[in-house]
Amino acid sequence: MNKQYDVVIAGAGPVGCLIAERLASQLNWQVLLIDKRNHVAGNCFDTFHDSGLMIHRYGPHYFRSNNKNLIEYLTQFTDWIPGNYIVKSSTGGELFPFPINLLTLGQFFKIANLDADGAQKLLEEKREKIEHPANSEEFVLSRVGREMYESFYLNYTLKQWAIHPRDLAPSVCGRIPVRLNKDERYVDHEYQLTPAKGFTELFKKMVDHPNIEVRLETDFNDIRSTIKPAKATIYTGPIDEYFGCTFGKLPWRSLEFDFQEKPVEFEQPCVQINYPNDYDYTRTVEIKHVTGQQHPHTVISYEYPKAEGDPYYPIPMEQNHLLYEKYKVLAEKETIDNNVFFCGRLAEYKYYNTDEVLELALKTFEKIKAQHGN
Ligand SMILES: Cc1cc2nc3c(=O)[nH]c(=O)nc-3n(C[C@H](O)[C@H](O)[C@H](O)COP(=O)(O)OP(=O)(O)OC[C@H]3O[C@@H](n4cnc5c(N)ncnc54)[C@H](O)[C@@H]3O)c2cc1C
């Protein structure tokens, strides 16, 4: 006879793993956690290349957060090392600190010893006076002017999305700060950390609980009619697929990763180099700068954006958002009628960083607890 589970969780990514852990340990629920891939950790999955070097299989994950409680929660499952997240952009045959900071401005405009006041004045001169930027192109022009827009943003955005920045919302390029100091870190967050043994180990430990059964290489669509949980379902897969793509498919941008071993200890000066204007790939990543692994060789990942393939980035255009809203209405009804909770990147058709999605997962757990807490 089939075991009776309290909850079935579709997707063993960060969201699925966290909710599984909370329901098992806090509500004593019997949990079935499934994933169609052959591993847990979702897109945070890291593994070992043939060389023995750790790689981030689905793109580099730079974990950062401003949430002390979240860090304390995760610290139950991992030790941390500092996140050495430094990015440079290669343009005109030179490497520049990126996001743009005082050093980038000084180097690009060939001004020695540029200070914050000088940079402010320089940007005032360079900026295009667009009061209410309506798209990413206008946003960047109004911030740093045309020369920097064309050198750092335009072609990178075209490669990444195959969409012109003038057809993308201001927030797409607006997420990247411009700094009037010499801070070279990629992000501003208070905690910039990486799990000492990697993300996969963190999430494996999170779901290592007697109440949690993990089934890999199992598609939710193959079990949804046969395994009926007693209390709830958590769905973290693509929302359109849950509803049989009844309104049409939500479009995603995909990526292909080419991992190449190099017979040198380090190939590049920092973890990531962006190539806005050269090559078909957008960036090269040498994750060894972050993992701190000691090894005589290194591995570089070349990242090629693609239209087809695994869903990585929701495409930030109005018509896609409207399509998602139609599915959201169905999802809300499904939550009320059948206790199916939709949470995460694929289920909400939204790009979230890992810390953000883990916070959402905690909120979803609290919602379920409020309804069902025993
Ligand atoms: C290229 C890239 C780079 C990123 N870099 C960063 C970064 O630097 N820092 C950061 O904080 N975040 C980063 N992220 C974001 C991070 O990957 C996500 O926030 C996080 O993985 C989302 O967790 P999730 O559980 O919602 O989804 P996912 O990690 O996608 O997990 C969902 C899981 O559901 C499974 N699934 C889907 N459909 C089914 C089904 N029908 N049946 C069974 N299982 C199913 C999938 O196989 C997957 O394992 C990056 C993402 C990408 C794509």
The ligand as a MOL file (V3000), in Angstrom:
LIG
                    3D

  0  0  0     0  0            999 V3000
M  V30 BEGIN CTAB
M  V30 COUNTS 53 58 0 0 0
M  V30 BEGIN ATOM
M  V30 1 C 22.1440 31.5190 -14.2280 0
M  V30 2 C 21.6580 31.8320 -12.8460 0
M  V30 3 C 22.4990 32.4760 -11.9580 0
M  V30 4 C 22.0520 32.7760 -10.6840 0
M  V30 5 N 22.9070 33.4080 -9.8380 0
M  V30 6 C 22.5120 33.6970 -8.5870 0
M  V30 7 C 23.4010 34.3600 -7.6810 0
M  V30 8 O 24.5160 34.7120 -8.0370 0
M  V30 9 N 22.9610 34.6090 -6.4190 0
M  V30 10 C 21.7220 34.2540 -5.9990 0
M  V30 11 O 21.3890 34.5010 -4.8360 0
M  V30 12 N 20.8540 33.6280 -6.8330 0
M  V30 13 C 21.2180 33.3440 -8.1100 0
M  V30 14 N 20.3580 32.7170 -8.9720 0
M  V30 15 C 18.9770 32.4470 -8.5250 0
M  V30 16 C 18.7770 31.0900 -7.8500 0
M  V30 17 O 19.1720 30.0690 -8.7190 0
M  V30 18 C 17.2850 30.9820 -7.5060 0
M  V30 19 O 16.8950 32.0290 -6.6480 0
M  V30 20 C 16.9170 29.6820 -6.8110 0
M  V30 21 O 17.5030 28.5600 -7.3930 0
M  V30 22 C 15.3930 29.5500 -6.8710 0
M  V30 23 O 14.9800 28.4420 -6.1260 0
M  V30 24 P 13.6430 27.6810 -6.5140 0
M  V30 25 O 13.5180 26.5480 -5.5510 0
M  V30 26 O 12.5240 28.6340 -6.6560 0
M  V30 27 O 13.8770 27.1440 -8.0210 0
M  V30 28 P 14.9360 26.1670 -8.6490 0
M  V30 29 O 16.2680 26.3140 -8.0390 0
M  V30 30 O 14.8170 26.3380 -10.1020 0
M  V30 31 O 14.3670 24.7310 -8.2640 0
M  V30 32 C 13.1580 24.2360 -8.8070 0
M  V30 33 C 13.2940 22.7330 -8.9410 0
M  V30 34 O 12.0230 22.2300 -9.3830 0
M  V30 35 C 12.2650 21.1400 -10.2430 0
M  V30 36 N 11.0810 20.9110 -11.0550 0
M  V30 37 C 10.5440 21.7230 -11.9950 0
M  V30 38 N 9.4590 21.1740 -12.5390 0
M  V30 39 C 9.2960 19.9620 -11.9270 0
M  V30 40 C 8.3450 18.9120 -12.0640 0
M  V30 41 N 7.3360 18.9680 -12.9610 0
M  V30 42 N 8.4890 17.8030 -11.2930 0
M  V30 43 C 9.5180 17.7150 -10.4100 0
M  V30 44 N 10.4390 18.6860 -10.2270 0
M  V30 45 C 10.3240 19.7970 -10.9850 0
M  V30 46 C 13.4850 21.5810 -11.0350 0
M  V30 47 O 14.1560 20.4530 -11.5740 0
M  V30 48 C 14.3120 22.3100 -9.9840 0
M  V30 49 O 15.2700 21.4670 -9.3760 0
M  V30 50 C 20.7500 32.4280 -10.2660 0
M  V30 51 C 19.9040 31.7890 -11.1670 0
M  V30 52 C 20.3360 31.5110 -12.4540 0
M  V30 53 C 19.3990 30.8500 -13.4140 0
M  V30 END ATOM
M  V30 BEGIN BOND
M  V30 1 1 1 2
M  V30 2 1 2 3
M  V30 3 2 2 52
M  V30 4 2 3 4
M  V30 5 1 4 5
M  V30 6 1 4 50
M  V30 7 2 5 6
M  V30 8 1 6 7
M  V30 9 1 6 13
M  V30 10 2 7 8
M  V30 11 1 7 9
M  V30 12 1 9 10
M  V30 13 2 10 11
M  V30 14 1 10 12
M  V30 15 2 12 13
M  V30 16 1 13 14
M  V30 17 1 14 15
M  V30 18 1 14 50
M  V30 19 1 15 16
M  V30 20 1 16 17
M  V30 21 1 16 18
M  V30 22 1 18 19
M  V30 23 1 18 20
M  V30 24 1 20 21
M  V30 25 1 20 22
M  V30 26 1 22 23
M  V30 27 1 23 24
M  V30 28 2 24 25
M  V30 29 1 24 26
M  V30 30 1 24 27
M  V30 31 1 27 28
M  V30 32 2 28 29
M  V30 33 1 28 30
M  V30 34 1 28 31
M  V30 35 1 31 32
M  V30 36 1 32 33
M  V30 37 1 33 34
M  V30 38 1 33 48
M  V30 39 1 34 35
M  V30 40 1 35 36
M  V30 41 1 35 46
M  V30 42 1 36 37
M  V30 43 1 36 45
M  V30 44 2 37 38
M  V30 45 1 38 39
M  V30 46 1 39 40
M  V30 47 2 39 45
M  V30 48 1 40 41
M  V30 49 2 40 42
M  V30 50 1 42 43
M  V30 51 2 43 44
M  V30 52 1 44 45
M  V30 53 1 46 47
M  V30 54 1 46 48
M  V30 55 1 48 49
M  V30 56 2 50 51
M  V30 57 1 51 52
M  V30 58 1 52 53
M  V30 END BOND
M  V30 END CTAB
M  END
